[in-house]
């Protein structure tokens, strides 16, 4: 249907009998029904759409109005926010018609090797700037730590990772990004909720349209807060009566600390410790399901790579082994606070980046063990490794092509049982070996 044809059909929607007399298609009939119910919204939204608009998206967008109205959002806010909005099909994590869902598609956390993601030069630059900001905002950071229990270096590291301390310019219009994810994404219900809260932020005038610059997932502000979290987790740390996560550093950092506390942050506990593996402990012991006390890890032969041995008090702390590059890089014993950082962004590499940047800001230096320049297989080949391991009765949960603790540990178990060199990394050689085994 051309844009002109669509406009003519829309005009006739104001007179349902003409729609019927014209024997409109089922889709247009549904659109007519919505037009009759919400003429102001449908008219304004449709008029703002480009000539070759996505009719199904327009229908979906107009169906959102009932939920928006139930949240007290005005029609004027709804129309203004959606003016000219069409789906952005370039975003990651979408399920396009005729395609299977592909989790994490395009995200750096899932497409780069640890060495690439934890870029040495970038970390050094962020750490140096973080140290300067620590001195600049020292009084505020101390108040944040006293109130929420989150150390200054950690909230600074969140800020650094999310927006490079506010220097990174967010590329997306949040309403469009959230609407696209709610319409085409894997997690439609979650993003529909976030979209409604973003509209509420505009209607409540706690945000301007110009503030609605976001990540592809709709996160806003200096430390990347989701719209629903604005209402549950932001704080007025500078005492001016507003919660400004875009321009107020105290508000943004205080809000990040409140989120971490709400997600379970444990005061006085590190995110984790770099360790050196030695027999009988190897990378196949990785993962939350194999957590044990630091004292038990010591009995298995693990030692801190830097600094003193674990104190008696620390030895009681529970931790699990995390080897993000298998044996091709450093390994860590990570605590409950590492898991808390993952609740901010569910990626091992993201949490490790934040934890390590915090260590650098606190002058604890670089990793003791360097990262090797290993290759990251294409996602479909990682998925094939997972599928083959699952076929062989290894404890692979979801075949999703993402490299996580469980996949690395099960690779290690397979390698050990088949008398291969144990490195816990999905390589081309491993894929070939699995193909040979599963084809018998």
N, C-alpha and C positions, 0 to 999 in steps of 0.2 A: 504494500500500500504506500503510495507517495505521500509526502507531507501535505499537499493540497487536498488529496482525497481524505486523509485523516482529519484535516480541519473541517471539511464539509460534513463528515460523519459526526464529528463532535458537535457542530452547530445543530444538527438534527436531533442530537440526544436530548435537547431541551424539550422536544416533543416526542415522547416515547412511541406514539402511534406511527410516526413517520419512520422511526427505526424499524418497526415491525413490518410496515408496508414495504420497506426496501429490502426485506429478507436478509438483514445483516448477519454476519457470522456470529458464532457463539461468543467469541472474544469481544467483538464490538457490542454485542448485546449486554454482556457483563459490564462493559465500560459505560454503556448508556445508563444502566441501573445505578452505578456509582455516581454518575453525573447528576441523576435525578435526586439522589440522596444528599450530595454535597456539591451543589452547583458552583458555589464560590470557590471552593478549594480546587475542584477539578478544572474549572475554567481558568483560574490564575495559573495553576501548575502546568496545565497543558499548553497554555499560551506561551509560557516561559520556555517550554521544551523546544529543542531544535527541530528542524523540519522532519528529519528521519528519526524521530523519537522511538524509544523502546516501549511499545504499548503495554507490554506485560509489566514493565517497571513502573509505568505511570499508574496502572491499576494497583500494583503493590503499594506504591507510595501513598495513594489516596486511601487505601485500606488502613494505613497507619494512623490516619487522623483520629479514629475512635479512641485508640490508646493514648494519643497525645492529648486529646480533649479530656480524657479521664484523669490525666495528671495535671490538669489545670492550665495547659499550654494554650495560648490564644491562637486564633486563626491567623492573625496578622503575623505573629512570630513564625508559625508553621510555613506560611507562604513565602515570607522573606528568606527564611533559612534554605528552602528548597528551590529558590529561583535559579533556573538554568541547570539544575543538578541532573546529571545522567550517570549511569554506572561507569566506574573506572575499571575497565576489564584488564588493565595492566597490573593490578595489585596482586600480591601473592596470596596463597591460601584460599583461592576461589574454586568453586566446582562449576565449571562451565558446561553447558549442555553437551551431552555426548562424551564427556570425560569423567574419569573416576576421580574421587577426592585425592588430593596429593598434599598431605600435611606438611607444613613448614616450607613449602616451595618458595625458593627465592630468598629466604632469610639467611643472613650471614652466619648465624649460630649453627645452621644445619648444612651450609654449603662450603664452608672453609675448613681447612685443617686447623688444629690448635695453634701451630706456628703462625699461620696467616691471621687468625682471629686475634691472637695475643701479640700483635705486632710490637716489636721491641721499641722502635723509634716513637711510635704513637704513645705507648705507655709512658715512656720517659718524658715526653712533652706534657702529657696530662698530669703526671706526678709532680713535675716542677711547678706547673700552674696551680695545682692543688695545694702545694705547700705554701705558696704565696697567699692563696685565698684562705687558708687555715689561719694565717696571722691576721689577715684583713677582717675576718668574721669571727675571731676567737671568742669574744664575749657571747655572741649568739650561739655558737657551736657548743659552748659550755652549758648554756641554759638548755639547749636541746638535749644534750646528754643527760643532764640532771633530771629532766622531765620524762624522757622516753628510754633512757638507758642505751642509746645507740651512739657509739664513738664518733667524734668529728670526722675522722678519716673515712669512715664507711659512708656517711651521707654525702661527703664531698665526692667519693668515688661513684656513687649513684648519679650525681649531677654530671660528673665528667663523662661517664659512659653514655648517659642518655642524650645529652645535648652539647657535649664538649664545653661545659660551663656556660651554656647559653649562646655560644658562637655558631652552633649548627642551626641553619635555617630549615625549619620543618616544611616539607614540600606540599603537603596535602591539605585540602579543605576538609575539616573533620566531618562535617555533615555528609559530604560526598563519600569519604572513605568509609564511614560507619554505615551509610545507606547501602553501599556496594557490598560490604561484608554481610549485612543483614539480609540482603537480597540474593547474593550469589555465594557467600562464604560457607565454609564447613560448619561454623558455629553460629548459625542464624539467630537462634534465640538469645544468645549472649549479646550479640552485636545489636539486635533490635532494642534490647534494654538499654545499652549504652547510647544508642542513637536518641532514644527518648530522653535520657538524662542530659544529653548535649543540648537538645531543644529546650529542656527545662532551664538549663544554665542561661541560655539566651533570653528566655521569657522572664526569668527572675532577675535579669540584668546583672548577674555576677560575672558575666563574660560578654565581650563585644563580638561582633562578627569578625573583626580583625584578629581577635584572640583565638579564633577557631582554626589555627594552623596546627597540624598534627602529624604523627607517624601514619604509616599505612593502616595501622590498627586503631587509629582515633585517639591516641594518647596525647595529652595536652600539657603545655607548660614546661618550665625549666627542668623538672625531674620526671616528666612524662606520667601524668596522672590520668587515669580513665575517668570519663564523666561521672559515673556512679560513685567513684572514689572521692570525687570532689565533695560530695555531700556527706560521705561517711568518714573521711580520713584527713581532710585538710584543716589547718589551724591558722589562726591569726597570730603569728609569732612576733610581728613588729608592733602590735597593739594599736593599729590605726582603724580598727573596726571592720576591716575587709580581709578576705582570704584571697590574696593575689598570688597565684602560682606562676604568673607570667613575668612580673616585674619586681616582686619582693623576694630577695634571696632568703631572708629569714622565714617567710611563709612557705616557700618552696622546700627548703631544707627541713623545716619543722614538720611539714606534711609528709615528706618521704620517711622521716624517722617515725612518725606516728603510724604510717602504713606498716613499716617493718615491725614495730612493736605489736601491732594488731595481728600480724601474721605469725607471731610467736617468738620474736627476738629475745634472746636470753642475755640479760645484763652481765657484763664481766666475762663473757665467753668469746673466744676467737671463732672465726668462720672455719679455720682449719690449719693444718700444718703440713709442709712438704716433708716427705719421708723417703728413705732409701729402702728398697725392697731387698730381701735376702731369704733364701730357703729356710723354712718350707713355705713362706708367704710369697705368692706371685700375683700377677695381675688378674688371674682367674678368681681371686677372692674379692673382686670389686663389687660394689653395689649395696644399697640400703638393706637388703635382706640378709647381708652378712655382717651387719654392724656388731661391734663389741666394744668393750671398754678400752681405753688407751693402754691400760696395764696389760690386758690380754694381747693386744697388738704387739706390745714390747716383748712378751713371752714368745711370740711367733718370729721374733727377730727384726721387726721394723724399728728404725731409729730416725729421729729428726735429722733432716739434712742440714739444718742451720740452727744455731742456738743451743741452749742447754737441754738436758733430758727433761721429760715430763715430770713436773712436781708431784708430790703425793696427792694433792688436791685435784690436779688435772687427770691423774691416772684413773679416776672414777668416771670421767666424762665418756659418754658413748660416741663413737665415730664410725664411719665406714670408709673403705678404701675407694679412691677415685683416681683412675689412670686414664685421662682423656685421650692420650695418644698410645695407649697400651704401654709397651716397653720402650717406645720411641720418644719418650719425654718424661718429665717429672711426674711423680705420683704424690697423692695427698691423702691424709686422714681428715675427713671433713665432718664437722659437728652439725648439730641441729640448726645453727645459724646459717650454714651454707644452704640448707633446705629452705630457710626463710627467704634468703636472697632469690632462690629459684621461684618462690611464690611471687616475687616481683616480676620475674621473667623466667619462664620454665625451661631454662637451658643450662646445662653444665658449664659450657664455655662462658656464658654471660655471668653466672655466679662466680666463676673462677676469675674472670676479668675484674669484676668489682672487688672481690676479696684481695686479689693481688695488687690492684691499684691502691686500695686502702693501705696495704702493707708498705708500698713504695712511698705513699704520702707520709706515713709514719716512720720513714727512714729505715725500713727493714730490708731494702735491697731487692735484687733480682732473684729469679729462680736459681737454685744451686745446680740443677740438672738442665742442660739445654734441650730445646725441641729439635727433633730431627725433621728434615724436609721430606716428609712422607706424602704420598699421593692420596687424595680423596676420591674414591670411586664414585661414578654416577649413582644417583639415587636408585635407579632400577636394579643396578647390580648389587647394591647393599641389600635391597629388598629380596633379591634372589638368594643371597647368602642366608638371610633370615629364614626364608621359606624352606631352604634345604635343611638348615639346622632343625627347624620345626618338624620337617618330615622325618628326620632322624631321632625325634623324640627329645630334643633339647628344649629347655624351658624358655622358648621365645614366645612372648605375649603377642604383640601386634606386629604384623609384617608391614612396616611403614617406610622403610628406606632411611630411617634416622638412626644415627649411631649414638647409643646411650650406654649407661653402665651395664644393663642386663645383656645387651648384644655383645659388648666386649667380653664380659665374663663368660658367656656361653661359647664364644669363639675360643677363649682360653681353655675351657673344658674339652672342647672338641680336639684342639691341637694336642693337649696333654694325652688324651685317650688314644690318639692316633699316632703318638710318638713323633709329632712335628715340633718344630721350634715354637715355643709359646711366646707370642707377642701381643695377643688379644686385639689385633687390628684387622679390619676387613680389607684384604688385599686381593689383587688379581690372582696371585698364586693360590690363595685360600679358595677363591671362587672356583678355579679349575679343579682343585682337589675335591671339593664338595660335589662338583658335577660328575666327576669320575666315580665317587662313592655312591651317589644317589642313582646313577644310571645302571648300576649292576643289578 
